[in-house]
Each structure stands twice: as structure tokens, then as C-alpha cells.
Amino acid sequence: MAIKAGLETAALIFVLWLLFFKFRILEYFQVLDRIKVFWFLTFVLLWTTVQVLDRWQYFFPQKVSFYPLARFAMFQLGKKREVRESYIWTVELENGEEKDFNPVSSFSAIGQPSLSTRLELLREELDSENNSKKEHGKKEAQLWANSVRNYYHGKYAKKVNSVVFYKTASPDGISILRTELYAVEF
């Protein structure tokens, strides 16, 4: 991954060098005042930085999110009929009531990226035969479970006893089968 990151960084720097030094793009901005040129250059610098760093966008939770500058088109949620295999979180409340909770529907809207891709990757890691992938998935699932508990508690003011992450499958497109991949009790 480091070699790929280095090559992409070099390519982006080369493109910027071409634009600013070979094609002298800033000469076309002389009609603008310095503040507008400053903001343009700031945007270009931020965009370049995000393009270099966004390869780590699938590691969640992140301390810093680069949306909307990152390649957010990869996060779009598909239509329900298109999904044959997916995931769902189940939250058990203090009174024993169980509720399905999908972070994607809580954090997505028209024109806004969803977290669907990250959760699909988490599902694949937890379902993997590879032990290192599975262990990484368990660590991330614990962080997700904490986030789900905190979100649910904050939004609905109810204590959460446990959170379960299920793999869901719809082999025939009608019925849904659930397989528990990760569970945590609080």
C-alpha cells in the first residue's frame, strides 16, 4: 500500500507541477484579487492532500473525515432489491426489547455519502477465514458497537444492554437469513 501511495502522490505532484509551472495556470488568475487566488490555492492543496490520504478511508472509525473532498461516490447505498447479502445491527434495550439499527440509514441522505461500504467491508472481515482479517474486524466491530450504543443512547435516551452485528442474506430475494458475526454486552 505504501508503494501505491507513493506513486499516486508523485503523480499528483507531477500534475500540479505541470499546471502551475509548465502551463503557468496562475497567470490566468491575475484578474482576480489575492484573496480569491489564496482560496483557490488552499482548495487545490486540500484536495491534493485528501487524494493522497483517502486510501485509508475504509478504516473506521476515523479521527478525521475528509468528506466531501474524498472519493465519496464509493459510499452510495444501493436499492434494497439489489442487495442479496448485507448486515444489520441489533440493539437490545434494558427492558429486553430488541431493535434493528442500521447506521447507514441514520447517516445517509440524498446526495450525501453513506457508510455502507465500510460496513460491508467489516462484514467481510468478520466472515473471513483469514484470522488476521477476522481479528481486525473484531477490533473495528467493538468500536462500531460502542458507537451504535452511544448513538442509540444519545438519540433515544435508552440504556443499551447489548449490540449484535449480523450478516444477512436473501438467497431467494424474499426471505432473510441472519448469521451472528459479532456480539458485545455492556
VEXGU-958061 format. One line per 4 residues: number of its first residue (from 1); their letters; for each residue x, y, z of C-alpha. Coordinates in Angstrom, 2 decimals, decimal comma. Layout:
<figus>
NUM = a = X:Y:Z; ...
</figus>
This chain:
<figus>
1 = maik = 0,00:0,00:0,00; 2,88:2,38:0,74; 4,32:1,96:-2,77; 0,93:2,68:-4,32
5 = agle = 0,52:5,72:-2,06; 3,96:6,98:-3,06; 3,24:6,53:-6,77; -0,09:8,31:-6,51
9 = taal = 1,48:11,15:-4,54; 4,22:11,52:-7,15; 1,62:11,55:-9,94; -0,44:14,24:-8,20
13 = ifvl = 2,62:16,38:-7,55; 3,63:15,98:-11,21; 0,17:17,09:-12,40; 0,30:20,11:-10,09
17 = wllf = 3,81:20,94:-11,34; 2,53:20,79:-14,92; -0,41:23,06:-14,14; 1,43:25,66:-12,09
21 = fkfr = 4,88:25,74:-13,66; 4,67:24,33:-17,18; 1,26:25,73:-18,17; 1,51:28,70:-15,77
25 = iley = -2,14:28,48:-14,75; -1,76:31,25:-12,16; -1,22:33,79:-14,95; -4,88:33,33:-15,86
29 = fqvl = -5,87:34,34:-12,33; -4,18:37,75:-12,42; -7,56:39,38:-12,97; -8,73:38,07:-9,59
33 = drik = -7,79:39,64:-6,30; -5,30:37,92:-3,99; -7,96:36,60:-1,61; -9,69:34,60:-4,35
37 = vfwf = -6,38:33,23:-5,59; -5,48:32,32:-1,99; -8,74:30,37:-1,56; -8,26:28,63:-4,89
41 = ltfv = -4,74:27,54:-3,93; -5,96:26,45:-0,50; -8,63:24,28:-2,13; -6,08:22,73:-4,52
45 = llwt = -3,73:21,98:-1,60; -6,52:20,43:0,49; -7,85:18,43:-2,46; -4,38:17,06:-3,20
49 = tvqv = -3,82:16,15:0,45; -7,14:14,33:0,63; -6,48:12,42:-2,59; -3,22:11,19:-1,08
53 = ldrw = -4,78:10,23:2,26; -8,17:8,86:1,23; -6,86:5,36:0,59; -7,28:4,80:4,34
57 = qyff = -10,96:5,78:4,22; -12,13:2,22:4,87; -10,54:2,07:8,31; -13,27:3,13:10,69
61 = pqkv = -13,80:4,85:13,00; -11,57:7,69:11,86; -10,48:10,67:13,91; -10,65:12,90:10,82
65 = sfyp = -13,02:12,59:7,87; -12,17:14,19:4,55; -15,72:14,28:3,19; -16,69:15,92:0,82
69 = larf = -13,24:16,03:-0,75; -12,62:12,28:-0,61; -13,86:9,91:-3,26; -17,29:9,68:-1,70
73 = amfq = -19,08:8,14:-4,68; -17,92:4,73:-3,46; -20,11:5,06:-0,36; -23,50:5,29:-2,06
77 = lgkk = -26,14:2,91:-0,75; -27,81:0,58:-3,24; -31,53:-0,10:-3,55; -32,90:-2,72:-1,18
81 = revr = -33,85:-5,09:-4,01; -30,25:-5,13:-5,25; -28,81:-6,50:-2,01; -28,52:-10,27:-1,65
85 = esyi = -26,09:-10,25:1,28; -25,68:-7,45:3,77; -25,59:-6,69:7,51; -27,70:-5,33:10,36
89 = wtve = -27,02:-4,26:13,93; -29,48:-5,36:16,61; -29,69:-3,37:19,81; -31,06:-4,96:22,99
93 = leng = -32,50:-2,39:25,37; -32,58:-2,55:29,15; -36,16:-3,89:29,12; -35,17:-6,77:26,79
97 = eekd = -36,72:-5,23:23,67; -34,66:-5,79:20,50; -34,50:-3,23:17,71; -32,73:-3,38:14,37
101 = fnpv = -30,41:-0,45:13,81; -28,67:0,41:10,57; -26,12:3,25:10,84; -26,28:3,74:7,07
105 = ssfs = -29,90:4,86:7,21; -29,09:7,19:10,11; -26,14:8,85:8,38; -27,25:8,92:4,74
109 = aigq = -29,46:11,20:2,69; -29,90:12,16:-0,93; -26,59:13,44:-2,23; -24,74:12,52:0,95
113 = psls = -22,43:9,53:1,22; -23,41:6,66:3,43; -21,29:4,32:5,50; -22,48:1,31:3,56
117 = trle = -19,13:0,40:2,02; -17,32:0,49:5,36; -19,90:-1,76:6,95; -19,78:-4,17:4,02
121 = llre = -16,01:-4,42:4,46; -16,49:-5,01:8,19; -18,97:-7,80:7,41; -16,50:-9,39:5,01
125 = elds = -13,68:-9,22:7,60; -15,80:-10,77:10,35; -16,93:-13,51:7,96; -13,40:-14,16:6,66
129 = enns = -11,46:-17,41:7,08; -8,26:-15,35:7,45; -7,54:-14,96:11,19; -5,75:-11,61:10,91
133 = kkeh = -8,66:-10,14:8,93; -11,12:-11,57:11,43; -9,18:-10,12:14,40; -9,01:-6,71:12,71
137 = gkke = -12,75:-6,98:12,07; -13,43:-7,77:15,74; -11,49:-4,68:16,87; -13,42:-2,49:14,45
141 = aqlw = -16,72:-4,15:15,36; -16,09:-3,31:19,03; -15,57:0,34:18,10; -18,70:0,25:15,95
145 = ansv = -20,69:-1,38:18,75; -19,61:1,39:21,13; -20,64:3,97:18,53; -24,01:2,29:17,97
149 = rnyy = -24,63:2,14:21,74; -23,67:5,81:22,20; -25,73:6,93:19,22; -28,78:4,94:20,28
153 = hgky = -28,48:6,06:23,89; -28,00:9,70:22,88; -30,82:9,79:20,34; -33,43:7,76:22,21
157 = akkv = -32,19:8,18:25,83; -32,43:4,43:26,46; -29,79:2,20:28,01; -28,41:-0,44:25,66
161 = nsvv = -27,54:-3,86:27,15; -26,01:-5,47:24,07; -25,31:-4,93:20,39; -25,13:-7,74:17,82
165 = fykt = -23,78:-7,47:14,26; -25,48:-9,93:11,89; -24,70:-10,98:8,37; -27,99:-11,02:6,50
169 = aspd = -28,59:-12,95:3,31; -31,53:-13,20:0,97; -30,83:-16,15:-1,31; -34,25:-16,02:-2,95
173 = gisi = -34,75:-12,25:-2,78; -37,68:-12,64:-0,38; -36,70:-14,34:2,90; -33,87:-13,01:5,06
177 = lrte = -31,47:-15,27:6,95; -29,36:-13,90:9,82; -25,97:-15,16:10,96; -24,41:-13,64:14,07
181 = lyav = -20,90:-12,35:13,35; -20,15:-10,28:16,45; -21,88:-9,63:19,78; -20,98:-7,46:22,74
185 = ef = -22,72:-6,95:26,09; -22,42:-3,72:28,04
</figus>
